[in-house]
Amino acid sequence: MTEKARRRFTMWIAVAIVGVLAVAGLVAWRFWPAGESDVAVPARVCDNALPRSDVKALLPARGKPFSEWHTGVFNPDEPYVKKVPGTCKVYGGGQSVTIKHGLYSGAGYTMQDVARDAHASGATEITLGEAKGFHNGDTTSLFAACPSEQSDGKTLVEVDVTYRKTTDQAVIRKMASLAADTLRLEARKLWACDGANDLPNGRPLIG
């Protein structure tokens, strides 16, 4: 092989190697996991019932995109709503938060029972004015008496926020804040509890 032919052969080998590397890079780019993006929480969540601040505080800042679903009634400002319990679940960044509200009627569970459970082993007490509750395991529960013209005075509104099992006071505080926002909304506007307007508008007390 002449020197000229050898150089030409070497050049084509180099071009072939570059081509193979380019194709391999393109394939790797196509199948390599995309970089995590910001979790874009909308201004209002759960059928536009709740502000995003408390939900955003619990979800990771980056990761899988935000989504939500709800059943029952969550937004009492929607037309033609019925007084029924509601559940909302929000997702983002690989985490989820479930928010539930409902009504206890009768003497099956009272505020005395709430106080007992708030002082049980492993529980953290939560107070929002006359509303009481506790965190235990992965759930924060908040209750308020809900007397009304239709009730017998033994009715409670309950809100549960389920996130993840924790004893971290900072996380519990965020969960309790979300529970308080939900309790105020549903007790005042959906269940129309007498005295619900007296519930404080600030954050609950923890411990």
N, C-alpha and C positions, 0 to 999 in steps of 0.2 A: 504493500500500500504506500503510495507516495505521501509526502509530507502534507500536500494540499488536501488530499483525500482524507488523511487522518484528522486534520483540523476540522474539515466539514463534518466528519462522523462524530467527532467530539462535540461539535456545536449542536447537532441534532439530538444527541444524548442529553445535553444540558436542557434544551428546549422541552424534551419529553418529560424530564424530571420536574421542571417548573410547572408543566401542564398538569401532571399528576398531583403535585402539591396544591395547585390552585383548586382542582376538583375536590380534593380531600378537605380543603379549607371550607369550600362552599357547602359540602355535605355536613361538616361539623357545625357550621353556622346555622344551617336549616334545622338541625336536630338538637342542638345545645339548648338547655332551658333558658328561656328569656329572663332578663334581669327583672327583679321584683319591682313592681310599680307602687305608687302611693295608693293607700286605701281611701278612696274618695267617698266619705260618708255624706249623704245629702243633708241639707239644712234641717229637714224634719224627717223623722222615721216613724215606723209603725202606723201606716196609713195617715201620715202627716200629723200624728197626734202629739209626738214628743220632740223636743229640740234635740239636736244631734250631740250636744256637748258631753252628756254622761255616757252615751253609747261610744262615742269616739274615744273617750278616755279609757275604755276597757279594751277596745280592739287594737291590734298592732297597727303601727303607722304604715307598714309596707307589707305586701304579699298579695294573696288572692283578692280579687275585687269584691266590693260590698254587694250584698244582696239581702233581701228580707222576704218573709211571708207572714201573714197573719190570718187568724180565724176568729169568728165571733165579732164583737164590737170593740174597737180600740179608740176610734175618734168620735167622741160624742157630738162634735160639731157637724158631722156629716148628716144630711137630711134623712129623715125616716128611720133613724136608728132605733133599735129595740134595747131594752135593758137586759142584756145578756153578757155573760163573762167573755173575756177575750184573751187570746194568746198571740204574742208576736215573737218571732225569732229572727235575729239579725246575724249576718255572717260577714267576716272580713279578715284578711290576713291569716287564714287558717284557724281562726277562733270563732266562737259563736256565743251569743247571749240570748237567753229566753226570758221573756217578761210575761207574767200572767196576772190577771185580776179577776176577782169573783166576789160573791156575796155568801156569807154564812147566815142562815136563818135559824132561829130557835136557840136552844140552850146547849147544843152539841159541842160548841167551842166558844169560850167566853174570853174576855180580857184577863180574867184571873188565870185562865189556862195559858194565855200568852205570857203573862208575868212568870208563871212557873217554868215554862219552856225557855224563857230568856235567861234564867239562872241555872239551867241544866248544865251538866258537865260538857265542856267543849263549845258552849254557846257564847256569843258576844251580844250583849244587850244593845238595842237601838231605840232611841226616843225622838219623836217629832211632836212636841207639844203633848196633846192627849193621845196621840197615836203611839203605839208601842210595837216592838218587834225584836228580832234577833237574827244573827247570822250563825249558821251551823253547817259545816261541810262545804258544799258548793252553792248554797242557796241563802239569800237574804230575804226574810219575810217581814212585812210591815202590816199592821192591822189598825183599824180605826172603828170605833162604834158608829153605827149608821142608823140612828133613830129617824123615823119619817112618819108621815101620816098613814102609810100602808103597813108599817112594821109594828112588831110588838115590843120594841125597845131592846131586843136581844139579837140584833142583826149586826154583823161585822163585815166591813170591806177588807179583803185580803189582797195584797200584792206580793208576788214572789219573783225574785230575780235570780236566775240560775246562770252561773258563769263557769267557774272551776273551783275545785276544792282548795281552800286557802285559809290561813290564819293571819295573813298579812293585813295589818290595819289600814294601810293605804288602799289596798284593793277593796277591802270591805267598805271603806268610806265611799268609794266610787259606786259600788253596787247599791249601797244604802241611799245615795243621792238619786240614783235612777229610780229606785223604789219609791222614794218620796215624791218625785215629779209625777210618777204614775198614780200614786195614791191621791194626791191633791186633785189631779185632773178627773179621775173617775169618780171619786167621792163627791166632788162638787158638781160636775156637769152631767155625769151619766146616772149615778145612783141617787143623786140629789139628797145626800145625807144632811140632816139638820146639824148645824155646827161645823160643817166641813170648811166653811170660809174662815174659821178660826184656826185652822191648821197653819203653823208657821210656814213662811215661804223660803226659809233658809235651808241649810243642810241639816240633817239629823245629827243628834249627839251619839257618839259611839262609845260603848263601854260604861 
